[in-house]
Amino acid sequence: MTGPDAIPMEIDRIRLRIFHETKDMTVRERVERVNRIGSDAARLYGFKRIKRAGGAPRLDPLPEPPGSQVPGTVTCRRLSAADLEPDMLLPFDRRQDVPEIWRKREGQWSLEANSRMDDWDETRKRQIVQEVFARIFATGGALYGAYDGGRLAGFAGHYGDPQGSAGQYLQLVQLQVSREHRRRGIGRQLLGMAADSARGQGALALFISAHPSKETQAFYRAAGCVDAAEILDNLTQPGDVPLELPLGNL
C-alpha cells in the first residue's frame, strides 16, 4: 500500500516494533516512549491526537459501524450469544484447495507443493460453535458474521483475554469465508471489524495463527499483517505461520 492511507499503518508498525525492542524497560516506560514517537510522527502527517481514559495519546479511531455492506448482497454485523445455534455452521462450505503451502525448514520459509483439500466435517462444525464461539463470549471478545440473506457467508472473532509478555495481543480466531463467497472482500471486511474491536479493548496487535497456504498468507500480508514479533507457541497451530496485525493503540 502506498499514499496517505499507508501512513497510519506505517506509524503503527514503527511504534509496535519499538515496543518490542524496549524489553528491558517497564511496561509503563515502554508505552510512554512509544507514545512520544507516535505523537511526533502523527503531527508531521497532520493527524489529530486525542486522550483516552488513561491519558495515553493515540490516533483518533474511526467508530465501529453496527453493520457494514459488502458489495453485492452480503451484510456484516456483530453477533451476540443469542445468535449461536448448534447447527449454524452445517451449511457452511469450508473447503479450501491448498496446492502450495509455506513451510519453515532450517530457519527458512519456502513454498512447497501440497495436494490436500482442507474441510470440516459436521462434528468439527458443531465443535467450533460450542467451544470456540462460546469462548469468545465467555472471555469478553467479539464475533462478527457476514450474511447473504439469512445464510452465513463468513465469520471472524477474537478472544477477550490479553496474550503476550506484556498483554499486548488479542487473538484472532476463525476468520473464514464460505467457498462460494470468496474473493469478494468479505474476509477483509471481517478482519477490519475484528481489528476495530480489539483496538477498542486496548490491544496493540491481533495475534494470528495463520494457515500456511499461499493464498491465505497473501491475504494476510496484503491486509497489513507482519511476522509476529513474539512467538506464542500455545496459540499457534502446528504448521501455521504466526503473524500479527498492528493496531496502533499506543
WOMO-V427065 format. One record per run of one state. SS is the DSSP state (2 for helix, 1 for strand, 0 for the rest). FROM is the first residue (numbers start at 1). LEN is the number of residues. Records with the same first field share a line. If there is no record, write none. Layout:
BEGIN
SS: FROM-LEN / FROM-LEN
END
This chain:
BEGIN
0: 1-3 / 22-5 / 45-4 / 52-5 / 60-7 / 70-4 / 79-2 / 84-12 / 106-2 / 119-3 / 139-3 / 149-2 / 159-4 / 164-5 / 178-1 / 182-4 / 201-4 / 211-2 / 223-3 / 228-5 / 236-5 / 247-4
2: 4-18 / 27-18 / 81-3 / 122-17 / 179-3 / 186-15 / 214-9 / 233-3
1: 49-3 / 57-3 / 67-3 / 74-5 / 96-10 / 108-11 / 142-7 / 151-8 / 163-1 / 169-9 / 205-6 / 213-1 / 226-2 / 241-6
END
